[in-house]
């Protein structure tokens, strides 16, 4: 008596033959996608850092403009930021704050924010 293979053993055998050539495909896909994912995370970190610096510049520029409008000296700020008087419309005092944003090893971007307020008596 010869026994015939049952349907389940035939099905398993055909599945194993079908996947024989796909060994390591998950690793290959990971190697292809991982650098893109890491660069995306790095880009998000750089953009987030730039936004945090920009918020600090907005605050520094507005404080500088207010100080200039009431005749005080410009407030001292740190972090490599510079505040200077900027030209505004008649009756306005403007201050400009600037800083450098280092982008990994690719160089630096100059961030500039300007804020204007009305002078006293106008």
ZIDA-V583983 format. One record per backbone hydrogen bond with DSSP energy under -1.0 kcal/mol. NH is the residue of the N-H (numbers start at 1). CO is the residue of the C=O. If there is no record, write none. Layout:
BEGIN
[[NH CO] [NH CO]]
END
This chain:
BEGIN
[[10 6] [11 7] [12 8] [13 9] [14 10] [15 11] [16 12] [17 13] [18 14] [19 15] [22 19] [25 22] [28 24] [29 25] [30 26] [31 27] [32 28] [33 29] [34 30] [37 33] [38 34] [39 35] [40 36] [41 37] [42 38] [43 39] [44 40] [45 41] [46 42] [47 43] [48 44] [49 45] [50 46] [51 47] [52 48] [53 49] [54 50] [55 51] [56 52] [57 53] [58 54] [59 55] [60 56] [61 57] [62 58] [63 59] [64 60] [65 61] [66 62] [67 63] [68 64] [69 65] [70 66] [72 67] [82 98] [84 96] [86 94] [92 89] [93 117] [95 115] [96 84] [97 113] [98 82] [99 111] [101 109] [103 107] [106 103] [109 101] [111 99] [113 97] [115 95] [117 93] [119 91] [120 69] [122 119]]
END
